[in-house]
Amino acid sequence: MRAAGLAAALGLLAGAGAALAQDFDRVGGVVVDVRPLQVYARGPQTEVLRADLTEAMRRSFSDRIVRGAPTLVVRVSGLSLAAYGGAQGGDRSSLGGSGTTDYLDGEALLVGRGGEILARHPQLSALPASSGGAWYDPASERRRVAALAEHYAQWLRRRLPAP
Protein backbone atom coordinates (compact mmCIF):
# COMPACT_ATOMS: atom_id res chain seq x y z
CA MET A 1 0.00 0.00 0.00
CA ARG A 2 2.78 2.43 0.88
CA ALA A 3 4.37 2.00 -2.56
CA ALA A 4 1.09 2.84 -4.28
CA GLY A 5 0.66 5.96 -2.12
CA LEU A 6 4.23 7.06 -2.81
CA ALA A 7 3.78 6.49 -6.54
CA ALA A 8 0.60 8.57 -6.51
CA ALA A 9 2.30 11.40 -4.61
CA LEU A 10 5.25 11.38 -7.01
CA GLY A 11 2.83 11.44 -9.93
CA LEU A 12 1.15 14.53 -8.49
CA LEU A 13 4.51 16.23 -8.01
CA ALA A 14 5.53 15.43 -11.58
CA GLY A 15 2.27 16.90 -12.84
CA ALA A 16 2.82 20.03 -10.73
CA GLY A 17 6.22 20.57 -12.33
CA ALA A 18 4.73 20.46 -15.82
CA ALA A 19 1.97 22.87 -14.82
CA LEU A 20 4.57 25.20 -13.35
CA ALA A 21 6.33 25.68 -16.70
CA GLN A 22 3.01 26.21 -18.48
CA ASP A 23 1.97 28.84 -15.94
CA PHE A 24 4.73 31.11 -17.21
CA ASP A 25 3.48 31.16 -20.82
CA ARG A 26 1.91 34.64 -20.44
CA VAL A 27 3.04 37.40 -18.11
CA GLY A 28 1.64 40.87 -17.56
CA GLY A 29 5.04 42.43 -16.97
CA VAL A 30 8.46 41.87 -15.47
CA VAL A 31 9.76 43.12 -12.10
CA VAL A 32 13.17 42.45 -10.57
CA ASP A 33 13.30 42.45 -6.77
CA VAL A 34 16.80 42.89 -5.31
CA ARG A 35 15.70 43.53 -1.71
CA PRO A 36 16.94 40.11 -0.48
CA LEU A 37 20.33 40.92 -1.98
CA GLN A 38 20.43 44.39 -0.40
CA VAL A 39 20.43 42.83 3.07
CA TYR A 40 24.14 42.07 2.67
CA ALA A 41 25.19 43.82 -0.55
CA ARG A 42 24.21 47.45 -0.52
CA GLY A 43 25.62 49.81 -3.07
CA PRO A 44 25.52 50.79 -6.70
CA GLN A 45 26.27 47.28 -7.97
CA THR A 46 22.93 46.01 -6.68
CA GLU A 47 21.05 48.75 -8.49
CA VAL A 48 23.06 48.14 -11.67
CA LEU A 49 22.15 44.46 -11.48
CA ARG A 50 18.47 45.32 -11.04
CA ALA A 51 18.51 47.55 -14.13
CA ASP A 52 20.48 45.05 -16.25
CA LEU A 53 18.34 42.09 -15.24
CA THR A 54 15.09 44.01 -15.76
CA GLU A 55 16.11 44.92 -19.31
CA ALA A 56 17.35 41.39 -20.08
CA MET A 57 14.12 39.85 -18.74
CA ARG A 58 11.96 42.23 -20.78
CA ARG A 59 13.88 41.32 -23.94
CA SER A 60 13.75 37.59 -23.23
CA PHE A 61 10.04 37.51 -22.39
CA SER A 62 8.80 40.27 -24.71
CA ASP A 63 6.65 37.90 -26.78
CA ARG A 64 4.93 36.54 -23.64
CA ILE A 65 3.85 39.90 -22.18
CA VAL A 66 0.06 40.15 -22.28
CA ARG A 67 -2.02 42.82 -20.58
CA GLY A 68 -3.84 41.50 -17.51
CA ALA A 69 -1.70 38.38 -17.04
CA PRO A 70 0.14 37.72 -13.74
CA THR A 71 3.44 39.53 -13.15
CA LEU A 72 6.78 37.75 -13.53
CA VAL A 73 8.89 38.72 -10.52
CA VAL A 74 12.54 37.72 -10.33
CA ARG A 75 13.69 37.80 -6.73
CA VAL A 76 17.49 37.97 -6.59
CA SER A 77 18.97 36.38 -3.48
CA GLY A 78 22.66 36.18 -4.33
CA LEU A 79 25.34 37.75 -6.47
CA SER A 80 28.88 36.50 -6.24
CA LEU A 81 31.72 37.87 -8.35
CA ALA A 82 35.02 36.03 -8.09
CA ALA A 83 37.79 38.17 -6.63
CA TYR A 84 40.09 37.66 -9.58
CA GLY A 85 38.85 37.15 -13.11
CA GLY A 86 42.13 36.75 -14.94
CA ALA A 87 43.17 33.33 -13.70
CA GLN A 88 41.45 31.21 -16.35
CA GLY A 89 44.11 29.00 -17.72
CA GLY A 90 44.70 25.58 -19.07
CA ASP A 91 45.93 23.78 -16.00
CA ARG A 92 45.21 20.07 -16.07
CA SER A 93 43.73 19.81 -12.60
CA SER A 94 40.70 21.96 -13.40
CA LEU A 95 39.98 20.85 -16.96
CA GLY A 96 40.56 24.20 -18.62
CA GLY A 97 39.80 26.73 -15.91
CA SER A 98 40.92 27.77 -12.49
CA GLY A 99 37.48 27.70 -10.95
CA THR A 100 36.91 31.46 -10.85
CA THR A 101 33.19 31.65 -11.44
CA ASP A 102 30.56 34.37 -11.01
CA TYR A 103 27.09 33.41 -9.76
CA LEU A 104 23.61 34.92 -9.79
CA ASP A 105 21.02 33.19 -7.60
CA GLY A 106 17.29 33.81 -7.40
CA GLU A 107 13.86 32.60 -8.28
CA ALA A 108 11.15 33.49 -10.75
CA LEU A 109 7.72 34.02 -9.23
CA LEU A 110 4.44 34.34 -11.06
CA VAL A 111 2.44 36.77 -8.93
CA GLY A 112 -1.31 37.28 -9.27
CA ARG A 113 -3.14 40.58 -8.98
CA GLY A 114 -3.81 39.99 -5.29
CA GLY A 115 -0.13 39.35 -4.55
CA GLU A 116 -0.51 35.57 -4.35
CA ILE A 117 2.33 33.44 -5.69
CA LEU A 118 0.90 31.26 -8.46
CA ALA A 119 4.13 29.50 -9.48
CA ARG A 120 7.83 29.62 -8.68
CA HIS A 121 11.04 28.46 -10.30
CA PRO A 122 14.45 28.72 -8.54
CA GLN A 123 17.51 29.24 -10.70
CA LEU A 124 21.27 29.65 -10.28
CA SER A 125 23.35 31.02 -13.15
CA ALA A 126 27.10 30.64 -13.34
CA LEU A 127 29.59 32.17 -15.76
CA PRO A 128 33.37 32.29 -15.90
CA ALA A 129 34.68 35.43 -14.23
CA SER A 130 36.43 36.19 -17.51
CA SER A 131 33.03 36.94 -19.11
CA GLY A 132 33.67 40.64 -18.53
CA GLY A 133 36.88 40.67 -20.50
CA ALA A 134 40.36 41.46 -19.24
CA TRP A 135 40.47 41.45 -15.43
CA TYR A 136 42.65 44.56 -15.33
CA ASP A 137 40.13 46.66 -17.28
CA PRO A 138 38.24 48.90 -14.82
CA ALA A 139 34.98 48.21 -16.70
CA SER A 140 35.37 44.42 -16.39
CA GLU A 141 33.28 44.06 -13.22
CA ARG A 142 30.44 46.07 -14.75
CA ARG A 143 30.47 43.84 -17.85
CA ARG A 144 30.47 40.73 -15.66
CA VAL A 145 27.27 41.87 -13.93
CA ALA A 146 25.66 42.58 -17.32
CA ALA A 147 26.75 39.17 -18.65
CA LEU A 148 25.29 37.39 -15.60
CA ALA A 149 21.98 39.25 -15.99
CA GLU A 150 21.73 38.33 -19.67
CA HIS A 151 22.67 34.70 -18.98
CA TYR A 152 20.11 34.43 -16.19
CA ALA A 153 17.30 35.86 -18.35
CA GLN A 154 18.08 33.66 -21.34
CA TRP A 155 18.30 30.47 -19.28
CA LEU A 156 15.10 31.31 -17.47
CA ARG A 157 13.41 31.71 -20.83
CA ARG A 158 14.67 28.25 -21.84
CA ARG A 159 13.64 26.66 -18.54
CA LEU A 160 10.10 28.11 -18.71
CA PRO A 161 9.01 27.17 -22.23
CA ALA A 162 5.60 28.21 -23.49
CA PRO A 163 3.25 25.27 -24.18
C-alpha positions as CSV (number, residue, x, y, z in Angstrom):
1,M,0.0,0.0,0.0
2,R,2.8,2.4,0.9
3,A,4.4,2.0,-2.6
4,A,1.1,2.8,-4.3
5,G,0.7,6.0,-2.1
6,L,4.2,7.1,-2.8
7,A,3.8,6.5,-6.5
8,A,0.6,8.6,-6.5
9,A,2.3,11.4,-4.6
10,L,5.2,11.4,-7.0
11,G,2.8,11.4,-9.9
12,L,1.1,14.5,-8.5
13,L,4.5,16.2,-8.0
14,A,5.5,15.4,-11.6
15,G,2.3,16.9,-12.8
16,A,2.8,20.0,-10.7
17,G,6.2,20.6,-12.3
18,A,4.7,20.5,-15.8
19,A,2.0,22.9,-14.8
20,L,4.6,25.2,-13.4
21,A,6.3,25.7,-16.7
22,Q,3.0,26.2,-18.5
23,D,2.0,28.8,-15.9
24,F,4.7,31.1,-17.2
25,D,3.5,31.2,-20.8
26,R,1.9,34.6,-20.4
27,V,3.0,37.4,-18.1
28,G,1.6,40.9,-17.6
29,G,5.0,42.4,-17.0
30,V,8.5,41.9,-15.5
31,V,9.8,43.1,-12.1
32,V,13.2,42.4,-10.6
33,D,13.3,42.4,-6.8
34,V,16.8,42.9,-5.3
35,R,15.7,43.5,-1.7
36,P,16.9,40.1,-0.5
37,L,20.3,40.9,-2.0
38,Q,20.4,44.4,-0.4
39,V,20.4,42.8,3.1
40,Y,24.1,42.1,2.7
41,A,25.2,43.8,-0.6
42,R,24.2,47.5,-0.5
43,G,25.6,49.8,-3.1
44,P,25.5,50.8,-6.7
45,Q,26.3,47.3,-8.0
46,T,22.9,46.0,-6.7
47,E,21.0,48.8,-8.5
48,V,23.1,48.1,-11.7
49,L,22.2,44.5,-11.5
50,R,18.5,45.3,-11.0
51,A,18.5,47.6,-14.1
52,D,20.5,45.1,-16.3
53,L,18.3,42.1,-15.2
54,T,15.1,44.0,-15.8
55,E,16.1,44.9,-19.3
56,A,17.4,41.4,-20.1
57,M,14.1,39.9,-18.7
58,R,12.0,42.2,-20.8
59,R,13.9,41.3,-23.9
60,S,13.8,37.6,-23.2
61,F,10.0,37.5,-22.4
62,S,8.8,40.3,-24.7
63,D,6.7,37.9,-26.8
64,R,4.9,36.5,-23.6
65,I,3.8,39.9,-22.2
66,V,0.1,40.1,-22.3
67,R,-2.0,42.8,-20.6
68,G,-3.8,41.5,-17.5
69,A,-1.7,38.4,-17.0
70,P,0.1,37.7,-13.7
71,T,3.4,39.5,-13.2
72,L,6.8,37.7,-13.5
73,V,8.9,38.7,-10.5
74,V,12.5,37.7,-10.3
75,R,13.7,37.8,-6.7
76,V,17.5,38.0,-6.6
77,S,19.0,36.4,-3.5
78,G,22.7,36.2,-4.3
79,L,25.3,37.8,-6.5
80,S,28.9,36.5,-6.2
81,L,31.7,37.9,-8.4
82,A,35.0,36.0,-8.1
83,A,37.8,38.2,-6.6
84,Y,40.1,37.7,-9.6
85,G,38.9,37.1,-13.1
86,G,42.1,36.8,-14.9
87,A,43.2,33.3,-13.7
88,Q,41.5,31.2,-16.3
89,G,44.1,29.0,-17.7
90,G,44.7,25.6,-19.1
91,D,45.9,23.8,-16.0
92,R,45.2,20.1,-16.1
93,S,43.7,19.8,-12.6
94,S,40.7,22.0,-13.4
95,L,40.0,20.8,-17.0
96,G,40.6,24.2,-18.6
97,G,39.8,26.7,-15.9
98,S,40.9,27.8,-12.5
99,G,37.5,27.7,-10.9
100,T,36.9,31.5,-10.9
101,T,33.2,31.7,-11.4
102,D,30.6,34.4,-11.0
103,Y,27.1,33.4,-9.8
104,L,23.6,34.9,-9.8
105,D,21.0,33.2,-7.6
106,G,17.3,33.8,-7.4
107,E,13.9,32.6,-8.3
108,A,11.1,33.5,-10.7
109,L,7.7,34.0,-9.2
110,L,4.4,34.3,-11.1
111,V,2.4,36.8,-8.9
112,G,-1.3,37.3,-9.3
113,R,-3.1,40.6,-9.0
114,G,-3.8,40.0,-5.3
115,G,-0.1,39.3,-4.5
116,E,-0.5,35.6,-4.4
117,I,2.3,33.4,-5.7
118,L,0.9,31.3,-8.5
119,A,4.1,29.5,-9.5
120,R,7.8,29.6,-8.7
121,H,11.0,28.5,-10.3
122,P,14.4,28.7,-8.5
123,Q,17.5,29.2,-10.7
124,L,21.3,29.7,-10.3
125,S,23.3,31.0,-13.1
126,A,27.1,30.6,-13.3
127,L,29.6,32.2,-15.8
128,P,33.4,32.3,-15.9
129,A,34.7,35.4,-14.2
130,S,36.4,36.2,-17.5
131,S,33.0,36.9,-19.1
132,G,33.7,40.6,-18.5
133,G,36.9,40.7,-20.5
134,A,40.4,41.5,-19.2
135,W,40.5,41.5,-15.4
136,Y,42.7,44.6,-15.3
137,D,40.1,46.7,-17.3
138,P,38.2,48.9,-14.8
139,A,35.0,48.2,-16.7
140,S,35.4,44.4,-16.4
141,E,33.3,44.1,-13.2
142,R,30.4,46.1,-14.7
143,R,30.5,43.8,-17.9
144,R,30.5,40.7,-15.7
145,V,27.3,41.9,-13.9
146,A,25.7,42.6,-17.3
147,A,26.7,39.2,-18.6
148,L,25.3,37.4,-15.6
149,A,22.0,39.3,-16.0
150,E,21.7,38.3,-19.7
151,H,22.7,34.7,-19.0
152,Y,20.1,34.4,-16.2
153,A,17.3,35.9,-18.3
154,Q,18.1,33.7,-21.3
155,W,18.3,30.5,-19.3
156,L,15.1,31.3,-17.5
157,R,13.4,31.7,-20.8
158,R,14.7,28.3,-21.8
159,R,13.6,26.7,-18.5
160,L,10.1,28.1,-18.7
161,P,9.0,27.2,-22.2
162,A,5.6,28.2,-23.5
163,P,3.3,25.3,-24.2
